[in-house]
């Protein structure tokens, strides 16, 4: 079956095996974590902390690690980021905390992200509950729409302030794009589930398979809750047809990734030749997923000379034998009823590439899937319009992908923490 497929890479005399459902990142054991933690200079005015969008302080949790107090280390991480598990795997650390590490000038930065991963995995193994649950002390209730990183962050902050918070999630599993949009080879579901449990342990209730606008209206939520937070991801993918006919075999990145991850790779039929249009992180996720689920030839088209994807993702797809064609723009799909090829032109205006492709995946961005869900909430283009995280309806707030057009997990956490503060101020004044 496809999910048992493994792609083998012969490199430097070793055979490396990657599987769709297996995490690619190696883990630290206790000795390795201790050795790496010992490299930290424990800067008083830690630049790594200033570089973290979620305000996690690596110097503090590494100090706790060195003292042998995993519980304290985990609490430091969770106090600033309830999605600390997911961020320990998918955060672009070399652009943030590790990029600011002063050891970079000496030898190499401290592997902060892997140390955070070690702490969270120890927290999970020991079944620690490091955040204190606050009793509900307020009559006003709060609803969050979507169970991704933004809503989880807001829900945790308001629950800790004594509010009853209910999250409405359209999908059968919480986590948002962490559960459906990022391949498990990068982010395993067990760690996402642990992040979610960290929030539900605070008393937050998650109503799964409940889509606002379908199963319950926004107006109904407004009747039940004093304040509402919109933390949905961008679930509507963009595609286009190149040519006169609408051909089958052309799909958006979000639809492809959700189908693959939602079925654990079991229900996705992958042809031998796949083309991905778009070379950002999502494009790399699609390419890696297609390859790991059985495609023999995968090509990523990048319009510019520089690949916009995080270098770690580019390096990974290249290690899988995936081709990245820079400065090539697809011009035409080939096929009668179903796509079977693609023609792309180089930026020089002369060179042309004709490639076999039985599946074309568009990774050129995503849109907010609003529909009737957010009636009365001002939306411009691909974003919900906010002023200090408050929408056109004073009691409804929004942050994360719904307002920034799509970014990282840690950026969603940062914005959601600010939105939570704005909501607490609003609720106190009501």
C-alpha positions as CSV (number, residue, x, y, z in Angstrom):
1,X,0.0,0.0,0.0
2,X,1.1,3.6,-0.7
3,X,1.6,4.5,3.0
4,X,4.2,1.7,3.3
5,X,6.2,3.0,0.4
6,X,9.7,4.1,1.2
7,X,12.0,6.1,-1.0
8,X,15.7,5.1,-0.6
9,X,18.5,7.5,-1.2
10,X,22.1,6.3,-1.6
11,X,24.3,8.9,-0.2
12,X,27.9,8.7,1.2
13,X,27.7,4.9,1.4
14,X,24.5,4.9,3.5
15,X,20.9,4.1,2.5
16,X,18.5,6.6,4.0
17,X,14.9,5.6,4.1
18,X,12.0,8.1,4.3
19,X,8.4,7.2,4.9
20,X,5.4,9.4,4.6
21,X,4.2,8.7,8.1
22,X,7.6,8.7,9.8
23,X,9.2,11.9,11.1
24,X,12.3,12.8,9.2
25,X,14.1,14.7,12.0
26,X,16.4,12.9,14.2
27,X,15.9,13.2,18.0
28,X,18.3,14.0,20.8
29,X,18.7,11.5,23.6
30,X,19.5,12.7,27.1
31,X,23.2,12.7,26.6
32,X,23.0,14.6,23.3
33,X,20.5,17.1,24.7
34,X,22.8,17.7,27.8
35,X,25.8,18.3,25.6
36,X,24.0,20.7,23.3
37,X,22.4,22.6,26.3
38,X,25.9,23.0,27.8
39,X,26.9,25.0,24.7
40,X,24.5,27.7,25.6
41,X,26.2,30.9,27.0
42,X,23.1,31.8,29.0
43,X,23.1,35.4,27.8
44,X,21.5,37.8,30.2
45,X,20.1,39.9,27.5
46,X,19.3,36.9,25.3
47,X,19.1,37.9,21.6
48,X,17.5,34.5,20.8
49,X,14.5,35.4,23.0
50,X,14.1,38.8,21.3
51,X,14.1,37.0,17.9
52,X,11.3,34.6,18.8
53,X,7.8,35.8,17.7
54,X,6.1,33.9,20.5
55,X,8.5,35.4,23.1
56,X,9.8,32.0,24.2
57,X,13.1,32.5,26.1
58,X,15.5,29.7,25.2
59,X,18.0,30.9,27.8
60,X,15.5,30.2,30.5
61,X,14.3,26.8,29.4
62,X,17.9,25.7,28.7
63,X,18.9,26.8,32.2
64,X,16.1,24.6,33.6
65,X,17.3,21.7,31.4
66,X,20.8,22.1,32.7
67,X,19.4,22.1,36.3
68,X,17.7,18.8,35.5
69,X,14.2,20.3,35.8
70,X,12.3,19.2,32.7
71,X,9.0,20.3,34.2
72,X,10.2,23.9,34.7
73,X,11.7,23.9,31.2
74,X,8.4,22.7,29.7
75,X,6.4,25.3,31.7
76,X,8.6,28.1,30.4
77,X,7.9,26.9,26.8
78,X,4.2,26.5,27.3
79,X,3.7,29.8,29.1
80,X,4.8,31.6,26.0
81,X,3.6,29.1,23.3
82,X,1.0,26.4,23.8
83,X,1.9,25.1,20.3
84,X,5.5,24.6,21.4
85,X,5.6,21.0,20.3
86,X,4.6,21.8,16.7
87,X,7.0,24.8,16.6
88,X,9.9,22.6,17.8
89,X,9.6,20.9,14.4
90,X,8.4,23.4,11.9
91,X,9.6,26.8,13.1
92,X,12.2,28.4,10.8
93,X,14.6,28.7,13.7
94,X,17.7,29.6,11.6
95,X,15.8,32.8,10.6
96,X,14.7,33.5,14.2
97,X,16.2,32.3,17.5
98,X,19.1,30.3,16.1
99,X,19.9,33.0,13.6
100,X,20.3,35.5,16.5
101,X,22.4,33.1,18.7
102,X,25.7,34.7,19.6
103,X,27.6,31.4,19.3
104,X,27.1,31.7,15.5
105,X,30.2,34.0,15.4
106,X,32.2,31.4,17.4
107,X,31.3,28.1,15.7
108,X,27.6,27.3,15.2
109,X,24.4,28.3,16.9
110,X,22.9,26.3,19.7
111,X,20.3,23.9,18.3
112,X,17.5,25.6,20.2
113,X,14.7,24.0,18.2
114,X,15.9,20.5,18.8
115,X,16.4,21.2,22.5
116,X,12.8,22.5,22.6
117,X,11.7,19.3,20.8
118,X,13.5,17.2,23.4
119,X,11.8,19.1,26.3
120,X,8.3,18.7,24.8
121,X,8.8,15.0,24.1
122,X,10.0,14.5,27.7
123,X,7.0,16.4,28.8
124,X,4.8,14.1,26.8
125,X,6.6,10.9,27.9
126,X,6.2,11.9,31.6
127,X,2.6,13.1,31.0
128,X,3.3,16.4,32.6
129,X,0.6,19.0,32.9
130,X,2.7,22.1,33.4
131,X,0.0,24.8,33.0
132,X,-2.3,25.5,35.9
133,X,-6.0,25.1,35.2
134,X,-8.0,28.1,36.4
135,X,-11.6,27.7,37.6
136,X,-14.3,29.4,35.5
137,X,-15.0,32.7,37.3
138,X,-16.7,34.7,34.6
139,X,-20.3,34.4,33.4
140,X,-19.4,35.5,29.9
141,X,-18.4,32.8,27.5
142,X,-16.0,32.9,24.5
143,X,-16.1,31.0,21.2
144,X,-13.2,30.3,18.8
145,X,-13.8,29.4,15.2
146,X,-11.2,26.9,14.0
147,X,-8.9,24.7,16.1
148,X,-5.5,25.7,14.6
149,X,-2.6,27.4,16.4
150,X,-4.3,30.9,16.6
151,X,-7.5,29.6,18.2
152,X,-5.6,27.2,20.5
153,X,-3.5,30.1,21.7
154,X,-6.4,32.4,22.3
155,X,-8.4,29.7,24.0
156,X,-5.6,28.9,26.4
157,X,-5.0,32.5,27.4
158,X,-8.7,33.2,28.0
159,X,-9.2,29.9,29.9
160,X,-6.3,30.8,32.2
161,X,-8.1,34.1,32.8
162,X,-11.2,32.3,34.1
163,X,-13.4,32.2,31.0
164,X,-15.2,29.2,29.5
165,X,-14.0,28.8,26.0
166,X,-15.5,26.6,23.3
167,X,-13.7,25.9,20.0
168,X,-15.8,25.1,16.8
169,X,-13.8,23.0,14.4
170,X,-15.1,21.9,10.9
171,X,-12.7,18.9,10.6
172,X,-12.8,15.6,12.5
173,X,-9.4,16.4,14.1
174,X,-8.1,19.5,15.9
175,X,-4.9,21.2,15.0
176,X,-5.9,23.1,11.8
177,X,-3.2,23.2,9.2
178,X,-0.8,21.5,11.7
179,X,-3.0,18.4,11.4
180,X,-3.9,18.7,7.7
181,X,-1.6,21.0,5.8
182,X,1.9,19.9,7.0
183,X,3.1,16.4,6.0
184,X,3.7,14.0,8.9
185,X,7.3,13.5,7.7
186,X,7.8,17.1,9.0
187,X,5.3,17.2,11.9
188,X,4.0,14.0,13.5
189,X,0.3,14.0,14.6
190,X,1.2,12.7,18.1
191,X,3.0,16.0,18.9
192,X,0.1,18.0,17.5
193,X,-2.3,16.1,19.6
194,X,-0.2,16.7,22.7
195,X,-0.3,20.5,22.0
196,X,-4.1,20.2,21.7
197,X,-4.3,18.3,24.9
198,X,-2.3,21.0,26.7
199,X,-5.1,23.4,25.8
200,X,-8.1,21.1,26.6
201,X,-6.5,20.3,29.9
202,X,-7.2,23.9,30.8
203,X,-10.9,23.2,30.4
204,X,-11.3,24.3,26.8
205,X,-13.9,22.3,24.9
206,X,-13.5,21.5,21.2
207,X,-16.6,20.7,19.1
208,X,-15.3,18.7,16.1
209,X,-17.1,18.2,12.8
210,X,-18.9,21.5,13.4
211,X,-18.5,24.0,10.6
212,X,-19.6,27.6,11.3
213,X,-21.9,28.6,8.5
214,X,-23.1,25.1,7.9
215,X,-23.7,23.2,11.2
216,X,-24.1,26.4,13.2
217,X,-24.4,30.0,12.1
218,X,-22.4,33.0,13.2
219,X,-25.6,34.6,14.4
220,X,-26.2,31.6,16.7
221,X,-22.8,31.9,18.2
222,X,-23.3,35.6,18.7
223,X,-26.4,34.8,20.8
224,X,-24.5,32.4,23.0
225,X,-21.1,34.1,23.4
226,X,-19.9,37.5,24.6
227,X,-16.9,37.4,22.4
228,X,-15.9,35.4,19.4
229,X,-12.4,34.8,17.9
230,X,-11.9,33.8,14.2
231,X,-8.7,31.7,13.9
232,X,-9.4,29.8,10.7
233,X,-6.7,28.8,8.2
234,X,-6.8,29.4,4.4
235,X,-8.6,26.3,3.2
236,X,-9.6,27.4,-0.3
237,X,-6.7,26.6,-2.7
238,X,-6.0,28.5,-5.9
239,X,-5.7,26.8,-9.3
240,X,-5.8,27.8,-13.0
241,X,-6.3,26.0,-16.3
242,X,-3.6,26.6,-18.9
243,X,-5.3,26.1,-22.3
244,X,-8.7,26.0,-23.8
245,X,-10.0,22.9,-22.0
246,X,-10.6,22.2,-18.3
247,X,-8.6,19.0,-17.7
248,X,-8.8,16.6,-14.8
249,X,-5.7,15.9,-12.8
250,X,-5.2,19.6,-11.8
251,X,-5.6,20.1,-8.0
252,X,-4.8,22.8,-5.4
253,X,-2.1,22.2,-2.9
254,X,-4.4,22.4,0.1
255,X,-6.8,19.9,-1.4
256,X,-3.9,17.5,-2.1
257,X,-2.3,17.8,1.3
258,X,-5.6,17.5,3.2
259,X,-6.5,14.4,1.2
260,X,-3.1,12.8,1.8
261,X,-2.8,13.6,5.5
262,X,-6.5,13.1,6.2
263,X,-6.3,9.5,5.0
264,X,-2.8,8.9,6.4
265,X,-1.7,8.4,2.8
266,X,-4.0,5.5,2.2
267,X,-6.6,6.9,-0.2
268,X,-4.4,9.0,-2.5
269,X,-3.6,7.5,-5.9
270,X,-0.3,9.0,-7.1
271,X,0.7,8.7,-10.8
272,X,4.3,8.3,-11.9
273,X,4.8,11.8,-13.0
274,X,3.8,14.9,-11.0
275,X,4.4,18.6,-11.5
276,X,4.1,21.2,-8.7
277,X,3.6,24.8,-9.7
278,X,5.0,27.1,-6.9
279,X,8.2,26.7,-5.0
280,X,7.3,28.0,-1.5
281,X,7.2,25.8,1.6
282,X,3.7,24.5,0.6
283,X,5.0,23.6,-2.9
284,X,7.9,21.7,-1.2
285,X,5.4,19.9,1.1
286,X,3.4,18.8,-2.0
287,X,6.4,17.6,-3.9
288,X,7.8,15.6,-0.9
289,X,4.3,14.1,-0.2
290,X,3.9,13.0,-3.9
291,X,7.4,11.4,-3.9
292,X,6.9,9.6,-0.6
293,X,3.6,8.3,-1.7
294,X,5.0,6.7,-4.9
295,X,5.6,9.2,-7.7
296,X,8.7,8.4,-9.7
297,X,9.3,11.8,-11.2
298,X,8.4,15.0,-9.4
299,X,9.3,18.5,-10.7
300,X,8.7,21.8,-9.0
301,X,8.4,24.9,-11.1
302,X,9.8,28.2,-9.7
303,X,9.1,31.4,-11.7
304,X,12.1,33.2,-10.2
305,X,15.8,32.5,-10.0
306,X,15.6,32.2,-6.2
307,X,13.5,29.5,-4.5
308,X,11.4,31.1,-1.8
309,X,11.0,28.0,0.3
310,X,12.8,27.6,3.6
311,X,16.2,26.2,2.7
312,X,15.7,23.2,5.0
313,X,12.6,22.2,2.9
314,X,14.4,22.7,-0.4
315,X,17.3,20.6,0.8
316,X,14.9,17.8,1.8
317,X,13.1,17.6,-1.5
318,X,16.4,17.6,-3.3
319,X,17.6,14.8,-1.2
320,X,14.5,12.8,-2.4
321,X,15.6,13.3,-6.0
322,X,13.0,15.9,-6.8
323,X,13.8,18.4,-9.6
324,X,13.4,22.1,-9.1
325,X,13.2,24.1,-12.3
326,X,13.9,27.7,-11.6
327,X,13.0,30.6,-13.9
328,X,10.4,28.4,-15.7
329,X,6.8,29.5,-16.0
330,X,4.2,26.9,-17.0
331,X,2.4,28.0,-20.2
332,X,0.2,25.1,-21.3
333,X,-1.3,21.9,-20.1
334,X,-1.2,18.9,-22.5
335,X,-4.1,16.4,-22.7
336,X,-7.6,15.8,-24.0
337,X,-9.7,15.1,-21.0
338,X,-7.0,14.6,-18.4
339,X,-3.7,16.4,-18.1
340,X,-0.7,14.3,-19.2
341,X,1.9,16.9,-19.8
342,X,3.0,20.5,-19.3
343,X,5.0,23.1,-21.3
344,X,7.0,25.7,-19.5
345,X,9.0,28.6,-20.8
346,X,12.2,30.0,-19.4
347,X,12.6,33.6,-18.3
348,X,15.0,34.1,-21.3
349,X,12.0,33.9,-23.6
350,X,13.7,31.2,-25.7
351,X,14.2,28.0,-23.8
352,X,11.3,25.7,-23.4
353,X,10.6,22.6,-21.2
354,X,8.1,19.9,-22.2
355,X,7.4,17.6,-19.3
356,X,5.2,14.6,-18.7
357,X,2.9,15.2,-15.8
358,X,-0.2,13.1,-15.0
359,X,-0.9,15.2,-11.9
360,X,-0.4,19.0,-11.6
361,X,-0.5,20.5,-8.1
362,X,-0.9,24.3,-7.8
363,X,0.9,25.7,-4.8
364,X,0.4,29.4,-5.6
365,X,-1.4,30.5,-2.5
366,X,-4.7,29.9,-0.7
367,X,-7.8,31.9,0.0
368,X,-10.0,32.3,3.1
369,X,-13.1,30.1,2.8
370,X,-15.6,32.6,4.2
371,X,-18.9,31.9,2.5
372,X,-21.8,32.5,4.9
373,X,-19.7,31.8,7.9
374,X,-18.6,35.3,8.6
375,X,-21.7,37.3,7.5
376,X,-21.2,41.0,8.5
377,X,-17.5,40.7,9.1
378,X,-15.5,42.9,6.7
379,X,-13.2,40.9,4.4
380,X,-10.9,42.5,1.8
381,X,-9.3,40.2,-0.8
382,X,-7.8,37.3,1.2
383,X,-7.9,38.8,4.7
384,X,-10.4,39.7,7.4
385,X,-10.0,43.4,8.2
386,X,-9.1,44.2,11.8
387,X,-8.1,47.1,13.9
388,X,-6.1,46.0,16.9
389,X,-7.4,42.5,16.1
390,X,-11.0,43.7,16.3
391,X,-13.1,43.1,13.2
392,X,-15.9,45.3,11.9
393,X,-18.1,43.7,14.6
394,X,-16.8,44.9,17.9
395,X,-17.2,41.6,19.8
396,X,-15.6,39.5,17.1
397,X,-11.8,39.3,16.9
398,X,-9.4,37.6,14.4
399,X,-5.7,36.8,14.0
400,X,-3.4,34.4,12.2
401,X,-3.7,33.3,8.6
402,X,-7.2,34.7,8.4
403,X,-5.8,38.2,8.8
404,X,-2.2,38.0,7.6
405,X,-2.8,36.0,4.4
406,X,-0.9,32.9,5.5
407,X,2.3,32.7,7.5
408,X,4.1,30.4,10.0
409,X,2.7,28.6,13.1
410,X,4.8,30.8,15.4
411,X,3.6,34.0,13.7
412,X,0.0,32.8,14.3
413,X,0.8,32.2,17.9
414,X,2.3,35.7,18.3
415,X,-0.7,37.5,16.7
416,X,-3.1,35.3,18.7
417,X,-1.5,36.3,22.0
418,X,-2.0,39.9,21.2
419,X,-5.6,39.2,20.1
420,X,-6.2,37.4,23.4
421,X,-5.0,40.5,25.3
422,X,-7.4,42.7,23.2
423,X,-10.2,40.3,24.0
424,X,-9.6,40.3,27.7
425,X,-9.6,44.1,27.7
426,X,-12.9,44.1,25.7
427,X,-14.5,41.6,28.1
428,X,-13.4,43.6,31.2
429,X,-15.0,46.7,29.8
430,X,-18.3,45.1,29.0
